[in-house]
């Protein structure tokens, strides 16, 4: 009974990945590139959603995790000459270690204090990218040399500047992030995260050390964000301070709200919609941010649970 | 006739807690024996809820000790006390409104089962124990109902079922019959009696009919102190208790 329902949910997500795989053969060049970019950014949003949508912790500083991956990969590639796979690993590890250290501190707060403390940490990290301007070249940023972005894996030459390679790596990353979220949500730990979101004190009184679960959610969320950051730097060849700015802390929140917080695939759809909303409207008016803003107001008014959140509430209660 | 040696499950010594300038719990020495149903009564503000909150770890004492099963638990965090077998059901109904009745109880069952066993066996065990708890409180036909949509009386029962699913050694019930109708209270008393066959029950209660029907022993608190303790009959006859309640 419930097994069938869960399988249906798994199939829907597998179908989504399959459709995204198929799209690369029909999309024109411009949208092909855009979708690759969207999938990497959506991975970032999926990671953000794990903490915000499931554990209920609203971070305003996730750019620091994205940037930890971006610079972890970018600096090792640019300065140490590491090839892309090693640099990607360095980025993810940097994100893991960093989110663990930051988590031990910021998780001592909750609610509004948590929002402020994460934002302050992220601002400090943003300023660090300028402080170490000799290494990072701040706003101007670093361009990852083409030579390091092409390498051989399993005897095959791989060139990250190749659109097809880029698209499929981005898709693989997104699929992995969705699979991780899906597995956690279905596991007992996922039920505990939702319980913490709904009522933390009650959850403590059921015998759960909530700090440990929140740390787990934050570290996974930070590591996925860092993987997205590392992939972004390597796939598109640019590493700069903008990605550590407050704007990149707010964006995953907006994408997640648009698609539906606490839904596995919602952040992808949110990223997709917001990206094209800005993209299309900027073709007509320079005030395209106004269009985006109005869309967000309408969302809050009519679909406060986001796209997939509303779908789940009204028609698809089995959607994870 | 040889008396059966009573086993002390829980004891407190010199337990104290202030709120601002007010001493909510004042040097309380208290002992609870395994298998009993104990009621704590007293006027509003007597410190009853603070006292049980100290026992279950929601509130930290400023002095004194708490011993559970012979081990000092004074400095243990609340969740570890739950893992040792102290379950607390909230005075103000505190179920997860957005989750189903089943998921509410499964969270409790998973807490006591899931940490010891892993994998598929645990999942089946959790579902079985959740089903049993639902049966026991009579909510089996409402397992998929959102907890927030349950009637108030059913939410109270759900609270108790969550406590049961933890398989505790000590179940603390904070005013469980508050807001229930007379017919619901009768059913509730039967349920508590059945639970007490395998678990020690500590009950804060205002409804004296419930207290007299259930408790083997009553502790009376007033102004943060234990005023009297004894059998229901002895407590009812106690002059100090009458003064505290009647203001004489």
Interface residues (C-beta under 8 A of the other chain):
Chain A: X188 X191 X192 X194 X195 X198 X199 X201 X202 X203 X204 X205 X206 X207 X208 X209 X210
Chain B: X56 X58 X77 X78 X79 X80 X82 X83 X87 X88 X90 X94 X95 X96 X97 X98 X99 X103 X106 X107 X108 X110 X111 X112 X114 X122 X123 X126 X162 X166
